[in-house]
Amino acid sequence: MRKQQIIILGVVFGLSLFGLILLQTSYFQTAFEVKKEQFDYTVNKVMDEVVDYIRGKVKMNRIAEGNNLLKSSEDGVEDTRMYVDPKRKIASKNDPNLMFSSVLSLIDDDSDVQDVSDFVGRKVTKDNLSTSLAKLQQQIKERLGKDYVLVVEEGNKPERMIEGRMDVNDLYGFIGNTLIDNGIRSSFEFGIKENGKFVLASKNFLSQQDRYWDKRIFPGEKGGTVLYLRFPDLAGDAASSLWMLLPSILITFALLFCSVFCLVVIIRQKKLSVIKNDFINNMTHEFKTPIATISLASQMLKDGAVTNTPETIDRVATIIRDESKRLTYQVERVLQTALFTETRMKLKLKKININDIIEDLLPKFILRVEDKGGKMFGHLEAENDEVLADEVHITNVISNLVDNAIKYCIRAPEISIYTRNRNHEIVISVIDNGIGIAKKDQKLIFERFYRVSTGNLHDVKGFGLGLSYVKKIVEAHGGNIDVESSPDKGSCFDIILPLTSKKQKVKRTLFF
């Protein structure tokens, strides 16, 4: 996949996810608003029921108090009690015969207050009071099927409507049951304000400042008696009620994660593709050189282009042999690449001395360094250099680092190998004055096939396997490897291995 295609795919992914998140956010907001409106509607419905309950209770208590009752015997109507409504006219200058204009309530044997205003006429005068009440009582009996006590309110509105007539626990229980019946199980507090002060309130109502719902209990009265209702845990209850949105949120995040993961995988695959192409180009070049040399030498012998002397034949044969060995070595390295991913290697552990291994290696590299006009130094300062390790692999690790120091140097190489002890460990440092490694490449140089010099330009030989092998072997011995480097200033590789005196975590079987 081309870089431009990856960018387009990333933009499409990003815009799609952004749009999905916007839609989800809008959906959540709408759902929350619907929940809020539904809750408001239900609370108002509950308050209507509570207000009706309070009105009935107040009427019953006022009637029970016996104030302003007119005995029916005084007006000639037997077994009837009248209670005069303070909102109605008792008399007027224009019509002195008007005693009251309507009957508000009836009380039956079960003390239920019912409105019977539909049963009475618009006016009941003093002259026809007995007749009107008798007729009304007959109508009520015929329609409702039972005897009732007629109550007509009279007198001026008393200043005290709620105070002393309602029980806070009784009202709290009624409100709670009504809320539950309507599907609301949130904790609540209530209060009733009358004549500018709270005359009835639940335990924690006055100490809270949450949002409240209010409703006038007696519409039209001056001053007003108002019922207040609060829900202290409303925010938490509203959030918990949206639990049904959780699957949608999880799916959105899953899509977001998968999209980002796919983009990362695509980008990594793109990088691996470039690295693989570099590897193939480098490998092809490594094979072409010995093959071409062998082919040329063979052709020279066949065509008689060289003198047929033992010395000449021996020289050509030596070239063919060396190039064949080189080709065989390259083939083995390619096969090792497959082994890195498909097999495992057993370490042959034994006690070895790091200083001795380095002393044996130095002569092998000094000739190569001096051939390029450079110098090589050994500073073996570690007093305790005994480790439990595989001698062959540890030797290859150090050789690989020194070989890289020689190859990646554009000037006369100066290479130093140090050993020192640190906290029951031995540190092996390989320092050079080569081309260095950029910061962005330092985290990648231990990956298989990765080479700092990318592209088709084959300026340095190799397959990019060396440092990956080094890291695997060092970690298998319970150690680690660090690198410090700057471009054009050289590099320093530190191999840290535990000494035999320290408990060592070693992988005897190494998987590649």
N, C-alpha and C positions, 0 to 999 in steps of 0.2 A: 504494500500500500504506500502510495506516495505521500510526501509530507503535506502537500496541499489537500489531499483527500482526508488525511488525519485531522487537519485544522477544520475543514468543513464539517466533518463528523463531530468533532468536539463542539463546534458552534451549534449544530443542530441539537446535540444532546443537551447543551446548556440552556438553549432557548426552550426546548421541550420541558425540561425539568422546572425552569423558572415559571413557565405557563402553568404547569401542573401545581406548583406550590401556590401560585396566585389563586387558582381555582379552588384549591383546598382551603386556603385562608378565607376566601369569600364564602365558601360553603360553611365553614366553622362559624363565621360571624353571623350568617343568616340563621343557622341552627340555634345559636345562642340567643339571637333576638326573638326567634319564635318561642323558645323556652321561656324567655323573660315575659313576653306578652301572654303566653299561656298561664304563667304563674300569676301575673297581675290579674288576669281575668278570674282565675280560681280564688284568689285572695278576696277580691271584691265580692264575689258570689258568697264566700264564707261570711264576710262582714255583713252582707244583707241579712243572712240567716241569724247572725248574732244580734244585730240591731232589732230584728223582729222579736227575738227571744227577750232582749232587754226591755223592749216596750211592753210586752205581755207581763213580764215580772213586775215592772213598775206599776202597771195598772192594778194588778192583783194586790200588791202591797198597799197601794193607796186606798183601794176599796176596803181592804181588811182593816185599815186604820179607823174606818167608820166616820171619817170627817165629811161633813156636808151631805150626808145621806138624807133623803126625804122619804119618810115612811109612806108607803102607798095608802095606808089607812087615812092619812091626812087629806088625801086627794080622792078618796073614794075608790081606789083601785086596790083590790085585795091581793096580798102575796106578791107585791111588786115593789122593788127598791129603785129609786131614781138617783142618778148622779149627773149633775149638770156640767156640761163641757165649758171650761173657762174661755174657750176660743169662740163660743157662740154668744149671741145676744140673749140676755135674760129679759130685757125690756128696752123699749125705746120711746122717745117722746112722741114720735109719729104714730106709734101703735102701742099704747099702754097695755093692751090686752095680750100682747105677745109674751108668753112665758118662756118658751125655748123653741128652737127651730128644728132640732133633729135629735134623734137618739143615737148615741155612739155604740154602746156595748151592752151585751147580755152576759150574764153569768149563770151557767147551768149548775147542776148538782156536783159535777166534777171540777168546778172552779175554772172551766175553760172560758176565756174571754173571746167573744166573737162579735164581729161588726155586723150590725143589723140595720144599717142606715137605709138599705134598699127596702125595708119593710115599712118605713114611716113616711109620712107626707112631708111636705116642705115646711108646714107650720102646725104647731099644736098650741092652741090658745088655752087660757085659763078656763074659759067657759066650757070647752069641750074636752078638757083634759081626761076626765074619767072615761068618757066614751072612746076617745082616741086610744088610750092605753089598753082598754079592754079589747078593742078591735085589733090592736097590735099584738096583744098576747095571744089572741085566737089565731091570727095569721102565722105567728111563730110556731104555735103548737101544730098547726096543720102542715106547715112546710118542713119543720125539723123533727116532728114526731115526739117531742118531749117538752116538759114544762121548763121555763127559763125564768130567771130573775132579771128584770130589766133595770139597767143602770144608766143614768143620764148624768154626766158630769156638770157640776155647777160651781160657781164662785170664780174668783180670780186665780190665775196660774200661781201655784205655790213656788217660792224661790228655790226650794229643794226638791229635785226630781230623782236623782240617783243616790245621793249620799244617804247612807243608813238604810237603804231599801234593797241593796244588792250585796251578796256574799262573794268575796273575791275568789275563794276556792271553787265555789259552785260555777262561777262564770269562767274561770280558768279551765275547769274540766269540760264545760260545754264547748268552749272554743277549740280545745285540743281534739275532742271527739269529732267536731264538725270538720276540722282540717284533715283529720285522718280519713273521714268519709269521702272527702274530695281529693284524696290522693296526695296530701301534703303531710310529711312526717318530720319537718324541720322543727327545731326548738323555737319557741316564740315567747314574747313578752307583750303584755297589753296594759293600757291605761285609759281612764275615762276622765276627761276634763269638763268641769261644770262651773260656770260663772268665773272663768279665768284661772281656776286652780284644779289640780288633779285630786279628785275625791276618791278614786279607786284605781289601784295599780298593782300589778304583779311584783314579785320580789325584786327583780333586777331591772325593771323598766326604766326607772328614773336615772339609773347610773349609766345607761347606754346612749350612744349618739348615732345609732345606725339609721338607715333609711326607714321611714315608717309609712304605713298606709292609714288614712283617716276617713271617717264617715260620720256625718251628723246623725245623731240618734233621733232627735225630734225636729224634723224640718219645719222651718218657719218661725221657731221660737227665737226670741231676742237673746243675745249673749251666746246661746248655743251650747248644747251638750254633745261632746265629740268623743268617739271611740278611736283610739290609736292602737295600731298593731305593728310590732317589730319582729324581725327574724335575725337574730345575732349571727347565725352560721349560714346566712344565705349564700355568700360567695363560695364557701366550700361545698355546700349542697348543689349549687348550680354547676360547679366544675365536675363533681362526681356524677351528676346526672348526664354528663356528656361522655360517659365511658363508652358508649356505643360508637363514638368517633375514633376510638383507639385503633381498631383494625385498619381504618383508612390511613391514620398517621403512620402506623408501622409499615404499611405497603408503600407509602410515599418514601419513607426513609430507605426501605429495601431497594426501591427503584433507583434512588439517588446513589446508594452504595454500589449497586451493580453497574450503573452507568460510569461512575468514577473508576471502579475497578476495571471495567472493560477498556476505558481509555488508557489507564496505566499499563494494562497488559499489551494493548496495541502499540503504545510508544516503546515499551521494553522490547517487544518483538521486532519493531523497526530497528532499534539499536542492535539487537542480536543479529538481525539480517545483515546490517552493515559490517559487524564484527566477523560474521561468518564469511562474507565476501572477501574481507581482508585476509582472513585465514586461508581461503582457497587460493587467492592470488599469491600469497607468500609461499604456500606449499607448492604451487605450480612452479614458481621461480626456483625454489630449493631443488626440485626434481629436474628441472630443465638443464641446469648447469652441469651436474655430473653426467647426465645422459648425453648431452652435447659433447662433453669432453671425451667420454668413452667412444662415442660414435666417430668423432674426428680421429682419435688414435687408431681405432680399428681400420678406418678408411685409409689412413696413411700407410699402415702395414700392408693392406691389400693392394694398394696402388703402387707400392714401392717408392713412395715419396721420400722415404728416409733410407739412409745407407744401411745395408743389411749386415750390421756388425753387432757383436754380442752386447757392447755397451749401449748402442742405440735401442736395440730390442729390449734390453733390460730396463732402460729408462721409460720406454713407452709402456712396457708391461707394468712397471711401478705406477705409472699414471693411471692406467686402467684399474689396477688393484685398489689404489687409494680412492678413486672416484666411486668404485663399486662399494667399498666400505662406507663411504659417505652416503651413498644412495641407500644402502642397507640401514644405516643409522637413521636416516630421515623416515624410511618406511616404518621402522620400529617406533619412532616417536609418534607417527600417525596412528599406529596400532595402540599405543598408550593412551591416545585420546579416547578411543573406544573403551578402553579399560577403565577410564576415569568415571564412566557412567554405567558400566554394565557388570563390573566385577568387584572383588574385594581383595585386599592385600593383607597378609599376616606379617606383623612386625617381629623380627628376631631380636628380642631385647637381651641386652647384657650390659655390664658395667664398662663404660668407656671413658677415656680422658679427652676432653675437648681440645686441650692444648696440643696433645700429640697428633690429633687429626689435622689441626691447622698447620702444624710444622711439616707434616707430610704433603699437604696441599700446596704450600707456598712455592716450592721449586717448580711445580708444574705450570704455575701461572706467571712466574717471574720472567721467563723467556718471552712470553707473549707481550707482557707489559713493556719490557725493555726494547722489544722489536718496534714498538710504537713510540719509543723515546721517553717512556715514563718510568715511575718508580713504584715499588711496593714495599710496605712496611708491616711488620708483625709486632704487636704489643701485647704479649700474653701475660697479663698481670693477675689473673685469677689464681689464688693459692689453692682453692678447692675447685677442681674442674671435673670431678667424677659424676657422671649422670647415668641413669638407666635408659638406654636407647638402642635403636637399630643403627649399627655403625654405617651401613651402606647408605641408608636414607639420610642420615645426618650429614654424611660426607657430601651427598648430592645437593643437599640444601645449601651448604656453605659454598660449594662449587658453583651453584646456579647464581648466587648473589655476586660472587666475584666475576663470573663470566659476563653478567649484565653490566657490571661496573666497567669492564673493558670495552664491551660492544657499544654502550651508550656514552661514549666520550669522544668529543670532536677535537680534543687537544691532547697533549701528552698526558696520559693518565697518571694520577697519583692516588693509590689505593692503600688504605690502612685497615688492618684487622685487629680489633681490641677484644680482650676478654677481661672480665672483672666480676667480682662477687657482690651480690646485693640481696640481703634478707633471705638467706638460704637458697639463693638462686645464682645461676651464672648467666651473665649477659654477654652475648657475642655481637659485636658491632662491626659492620662493614661500611666504611666511609669512602666516598669517591668524589671526584671533581668533575663529574659528567654533566650532561645536559639538564639534569634535574627533572622533577615531575611537578606539574601544576597541581594546585590544591584540588581542583575539580576532578582530577584523574586519580588522586591518591586513594579514594574509596573504591575505585574500580579496578585497580591494577591487579588485585588478587582474584578477579573473576576469570574463568576460563576463556581463552581466545582473545582476551582484551589486550590491545597494544596501544601505547600512547601515540605512536606515529601511525595514524589511520590513513586510509586511502590506498590507491594502487601503487604508490611510489614505494618500491622495495629498497629502502635505505639501510635497514638493519635486518639481519636474518633472524628467523625464529617464528614460532607458531602462536605465541602468547599463552603458553601453558606453564612456563617456568614458575612464576610467582604463585599461581594457583596451587601447583604441586607443593611449593615451599610452605604455604599457609596450612595446607592439609596435614603435612607431615609434622610440623611444629605443634599444631593443636592436638594431634594424635599422641604426642609425647607429654601432654599436659602443660604445654607452654603457649606462648603467643608471640606475635611479631608486630613491631611498630615501625613506622616510616616517618622521617622528617626530611622534607626536600623543598627546594625552591628552584625555579627555572634558571638555568645558566650558573647555578651555584653548587650543584652537586646534591648528593643524597646520602642519608644515613639510615641503614636498616639495622634494627636491634632485635636479636633473637633472644628470648628469655626462656630458659629451661630450668626446671627444679633439680636440685642436687639430690643425690641418693640419700642424704641425711634427712631429707624432707619427705613427708608422705606424698607420693606422686600418683596422680590419676592418669593412667596410661591406657590407651585403647590397643589391646594386643591384636585385634582384628580391625583393619581400617577399611571402611567402605568409601569408594570413590564414585 
